[in-house]
Amino acid sequence: MKAAKEPTSYAEQSIYDKPLMERYVLDEIRNLRTDFQALEKRMVTEITDRELDVADKSLNYANVTVTYFFYLIAGAASLIALVGWQSLRDIKTNTKELADQQLSEIAEQYERKFQALERDLKRKTRIIAENNKEIERINEIHNLWLRAQHSQTPEQRMEIYNEILKIRPGDLEALTHKADAAMEMGEYHWALSISNRVLEVDERNANALFQRACAYTRLGAEDQAVSDLELAVAESASLREAAREEADFESLHGNERFDALIDADGHT
């Protein structure tokens, strides 16, 4: 027969086998949960209060800022009221008058520049037109000289020289050639008169002196002819050879001055 199990003492029992201890542990857990909930509630409350405080400060700052802004607007409005709208109108009027004055001055400056440019353009246009006319005259005169070179009679050449003189009055070259044509036509006094016209303008014109010497020779004024011929050769040495071959000077051969003049370079 088995022996009966001896009962265990209360002190030796497990903590979980003790009813009072279990109750104690459950109560502590409940208290911890309650405290934790209370702590959480306080934290939420404090955080909310802080957020509300920040929001309140922000609203207060915005309110102050807007208030100061309106104060500034009110001050500016007061200043404008003190200065008066009339001053603003005066400023606007003066600004407009100044702008109109500046624009008027600029317009006048450009108008003067345009007028000067227009005058210069007209002047240059006139010069160009005159140059074109001069070129046309030169071309026409050149064609007339070509015609004169191919003319067979002195009368034809005389007409051409007259046409040249109509285009360019007082042309000394045309006058000297006209005097030469007059000599060929036997119009010695006419040739003398034409030569004198040239020499009145250019007293050292060698061709005019040569033509007048020819006219003087034909008219019997040998001394005057030789004097003119000496001046002509002094101006243009090539006329010495022309004098030797000139038929108008045949009557001068034997004249000491004439012979000395044409033989000055060694010819006999």
Buried (B, 14 or more C-beta within 10 A) or exposed (E): EEEEEEEEEEEEEEEEEEEEEEEEEEEEEEEEEEEEEEEEEEEEEEEEEEEEEEEEEEEEEEEEEEEEEEEEEEEEEEEEEEEEEEEEEEEEEEEEEEEEEEEEEEEEEEEEEEEEEEEEEEEEEEEEEEEEEEEEEEEBBEEBBEBBEEBEEBEBBBBBBEBBBEBBEEBBBBBBBBBBBBBBBEBBEBBBBBBEBBBEEEEEBBBBBBBBBBBBBBBEBBEBBBBBBBBBBBBBEEBBEBBEEBEBBEEBEEBEBBBEBBEEEEEE
